[in-house]
Amino acid sequence: MEVERIKIGEPDNPPNKPEDGSGSINILKTIAEQSSMLSNLAMSNLINNNNRSQQNTLQNQSSINQVFISTTSNSVNLVNNLSPSEARCATDVTSNNEVAQSIADLSAALKVKQKDNK
């Protein structure tokens, strides 16, 4: 039966204790770079916040434009769509011709019929 021997004590090359002093230089370098890393992080956050703010503004403008287009189209539709009686009145104003009045009467009757079918 073999016996395994275990060494107790300090290792030959501990990980936190460099032999040539480069570890302390690396620690100082890390501490010195920390402020620039934090500055870069702050700048990145500022750019992201600015970008999101612009995207929100653009979305709000788009929503307002959609409401404006809808309102404008409803207004134009209200003005342009004449009822049959309004069309008849417009014909009376523009001409006092019997044929034109008959055509307007037929047109008004057709419009009423079309509205009933819908």
C-alpha atoms as a printed R data frame, in Angstrom:
    type eleno elety resid chain resno       x      y       z
1   ATOM     1    CA   MET     A     1   0.000  0.000   0.000
2   ATOM     2    CA   GLU     A     2   1.356  3.405  -1.009
3   ATOM     3    CA   VAL     A     3   1.173  6.402   1.206
4   ATOM     4    CA   GLU     A     4   0.544  9.778  -0.361
5   ATOM     5    CA   ARG     A     5   2.349 12.648   1.269
6   ATOM     6    CA   ILE     A     6   0.673 16.046   1.530
7   ATOM     7    CA   LYS     A     7   2.831 19.155   1.915
8   ATOM     8    CA   ILE     A     8   1.523 21.718   4.350
9   ATOM     9    CA   GLY     A     9   2.928 25.187   4.213
10  ATOM    10    CA   GLU     A    10   3.343 28.039   1.750
11  ATOM    11    CA   PRO     A    11   3.328 27.176  -1.937
12  ATOM    12    CA   ASP     A    12   6.380 27.883  -4.041
13  ATOM    13    CA   ASN     A    13   4.655 30.549  -6.183
14  ATOM    14    CA   PRO     A    14   1.522 31.992  -4.519
15  ATOM    15    CA   PRO     A    15  -0.997 33.535  -6.966
16  ATOM    16    CA   ASN     A    16  -1.330 36.873  -5.120
17  ATOM    17    CA   LYS     A    17   2.354 37.416  -4.558
18  ATOM    18    CA   PRO     A    18   4.245 37.969  -7.823
19  ATOM    19    CA   GLU     A    19   7.964 37.596  -7.753
20  ATOM    20    CA   ASP     A    20   8.885 40.466 -10.084
21  ATOM    21    CA   GLY     A    21   6.450 43.191  -8.863
22  ATOM    22    CA   SER     A    22   4.317 43.184 -12.042
23  ATOM    23    CA   GLY     A    23   1.195 42.422  -9.990
24  ATOM    24    CA   SER     A    24   1.340 45.744  -8.183
25  ATOM    25    CA   ILE     A    25   1.805 47.516 -11.525
26  ATOM    26    CA   ASN     A    26  -1.254 45.738 -12.890
27  ATOM    27    CA   ILE     A    27  -3.266 46.742  -9.831
28  ATOM    28    CA   LEU     A    28  -2.215 50.404 -10.240
29  ATOM    29    CA   LYS     A    29  -2.988 50.261 -13.952
30  ATOM    30    CA   THR     A    30  -6.460 48.872 -13.219
31  ATOM    31    CA   ILE     A    31  -7.136 51.591 -10.648
32  ATOM    32    CA   ALA     A    32  -5.979 54.276 -13.096
33  ATOM    33    CA   GLU     A    33  -8.179 52.919 -15.911
34  ATOM    34    CA   GLN     A    34 -11.232 52.671 -13.701
35  ATOM    35    CA   SER     A    35 -12.123 56.367 -14.031
36  ATOM    36    CA   SER     A    36 -11.928 56.232 -17.831
37  ATOM    37    CA   MET     A    37 -14.102 53.105 -17.869
38  ATOM    38    CA   LEU     A    38 -16.684 54.852 -15.682
39  ATOM    39    CA   SER     A    39 -16.524 57.907 -17.920
40  ATOM    40    CA   ASN     A    40 -17.098 55.740 -21.000
41  ATOM    41    CA   LEU     A    41 -20.026 54.049 -19.272
42  ATOM    42    CA   ALA     A    42 -21.568 57.400 -18.363
43  ATOM    43    CA   MET     A    43 -21.139 58.621 -21.949
44  ATOM    44    CA   SER     A    44 -22.748 55.445 -23.269
45  ATOM    45    CA   ASN     A    45 -25.731 55.914 -20.931
46  ATOM    46    CA   LEU     A    46 -26.075 59.547 -22.008
47  ATOM    47    CA   ILE     A    47 -26.090 58.582 -25.695
48  ATOM    48    CA   ASN     A    48 -28.664 55.812 -25.097
49  ATOM    49    CA   ASN     A    49 -30.933 58.171 -23.139
50  ATOM    50    CA   ASN     A    50 -30.675 60.821 -25.856
51  ATOM    51    CA   ASN     A    51 -31.464 58.252 -28.542
52  ATOM    52    CA   ARG     A    52 -34.525 56.957 -26.670
53  ATOM    53    CA   SER     A    53 -35.736 60.498 -26.086
54  ATOM    54    CA   GLN     A    54 -35.512 61.249 -29.801
55  ATOM    55    CA   GLN     A    55 -37.339 58.025 -30.650
56  ATOM    56    CA   ASN     A    56 -40.152 58.940 -28.218
57  ATOM    57    CA   THR     A    57 -40.401 62.427 -29.716
58  ATOM    58    CA   LEU     A    58 -40.615 60.992 -33.228
59  ATOM    59    CA   GLN     A    59 -43.306 58.520 -32.166
60  ATOM    60    CA   ASN     A    60 -45.340 61.327 -30.571
61  ATOM    61    CA   GLN     A    61 -45.046 63.429 -33.734
62  ATOM    62    CA   SER     A    62 -46.176 60.472 -35.817
63  ATOM    63    CA   SER     A    63 -49.225 59.962 -33.585
64  ATOM    64    CA   ILE     A    64 -50.149 63.644 -33.779
65  ATOM    65    CA   ASN     A    65 -49.791 63.564 -37.581
66  ATOM    66    CA   GLN     A    66 -52.112 60.549 -37.795
67  ATOM    67    CA   VAL     A    67 -54.741 62.376 -35.751
68  ATOM    68    CA   PHE     A    68 -54.309 65.465 -37.956
69  ATOM    69    CA   ILE     A    69 -54.693 63.412 -41.165
70  ATOM    70    CA   SER     A    70 -57.808 61.705 -39.820
71  ATOM    71    CA   THR     A    71 -59.362 65.013 -38.760
72  ATOM    72    CA   THR     A    72 -58.538 66.656 -42.084
73  ATOM    73    CA   SER     A    73 -59.947 63.775 -44.119
74  ATOM    74    CA   ASN     A    74 -63.177 63.770 -42.089
75  ATOM    75    CA   SER     A    75 -63.511 67.541 -42.568
76  ATOM    76    CA   VAL     A    76 -62.935 67.315 -46.319
77  ATOM    77    CA   ASN     A    77 -65.375 64.411 -46.557
78  ATOM    78    CA   LEU     A    78 -68.010 66.397 -44.677
79  ATOM    79    CA   VAL     A    79 -67.622 69.384 -47.013
80  ATOM    80    CA   ASN     A    80 -67.444 67.402 -50.274
81  ATOM    81    CA   ASN     A    81 -70.307 64.946 -49.675
82  ATOM    82    CA   LEU     A    82 -73.498 66.722 -50.534
83  ATOM    83    CA   SER     A    83 -76.852 65.257 -49.682
84  ATOM    84    CA   PRO     A    84 -79.395 64.958 -52.509
85  ATOM    85    CA   SER     A    85 -81.325 67.996 -51.294
86  ATOM    86    CA   GLU     A    86 -78.146 70.079 -51.197
87  ATOM    87    CA   ALA     A    87 -77.299 68.979 -54.730
88  ATOM    88    CA   ARG     A    88 -80.795 70.014 -55.863
89  ATOM    89    CA   CYS     A    89 -80.375 73.430 -54.255
90  ATOM    90    CA   ALA     A    90 -77.002 73.887 -55.937
91  ATOM    91    CA   THR     A    91 -78.582 73.188 -59.323
92  ATOM    92    CA   ASP     A    92 -81.348 75.717 -58.680
93  ATOM    93    CA   VAL     A    93 -78.822 78.370 -57.816
94  ATOM    94    CA   THR     A    94 -76.579 77.800 -60.840
95  ATOM    95    CA   SER     A    95 -79.303 77.434 -63.498
96  ATOM    96    CA   ASN     A    96 -83.029 77.794 -63.657
97  ATOM    97    CA   ASN     A    97 -83.285 75.336 -66.510
98  ATOM    98    CA   GLU     A    98 -86.107 72.730 -66.508
99  ATOM    99    CA   VAL     A    99 -83.900 69.988 -68.042
100 ATOM   100    CA   ALA     A   100 -81.166 70.607 -65.498
101 ATOM   101    CA   GLN     A   101 -83.756 70.379 -62.727
102 ATOM   102    CA   SER     A   102 -85.034 67.058 -64.054
103 ATOM   103    CA   ILE     A   103 -81.502 65.687 -64.241
104 ATOM   104    CA   ALA     A   104 -80.824 66.879 -60.705
105 ATOM   105    CA   ASP     A   105 -84.057 65.222 -59.500
106 ATOM   106    CA   LEU     A   106 -83.072 61.925 -61.107
107 ATOM   107    CA   SER     A   107 -79.557 62.189 -59.699
108 ATOM   108    CA   ALA     A   108 -80.906 62.899 -56.215
109 ATOM   109    CA   ALA     A   109 -83.283 59.935 -56.462
110 ATOM   110    CA   LEU     A   110 -80.413 57.660 -57.534
111 ATOM   111    CA   LYS     A   111 -78.275 58.826 -54.626
112 ATOM   112    CA   VAL     A   112 -81.067 58.160 -52.163
113 ATOM   113    CA   LYS     A   113 -81.584 54.691 -53.679
114 ATOM   114    CA   GLN     A   114 -77.858 53.951 -53.450
115 ATOM   115    CA   LYS     A   115 -77.768 55.023 -49.810
116 ATOM   116    CA   ASP     A   116 -80.739 52.765 -49.027
117 ATOM   117    CA   ASN     A   117 -79.027 49.784 -50.678
118 ATOM   118    CA   LYS     A   118 -75.898 50.242 -48.568
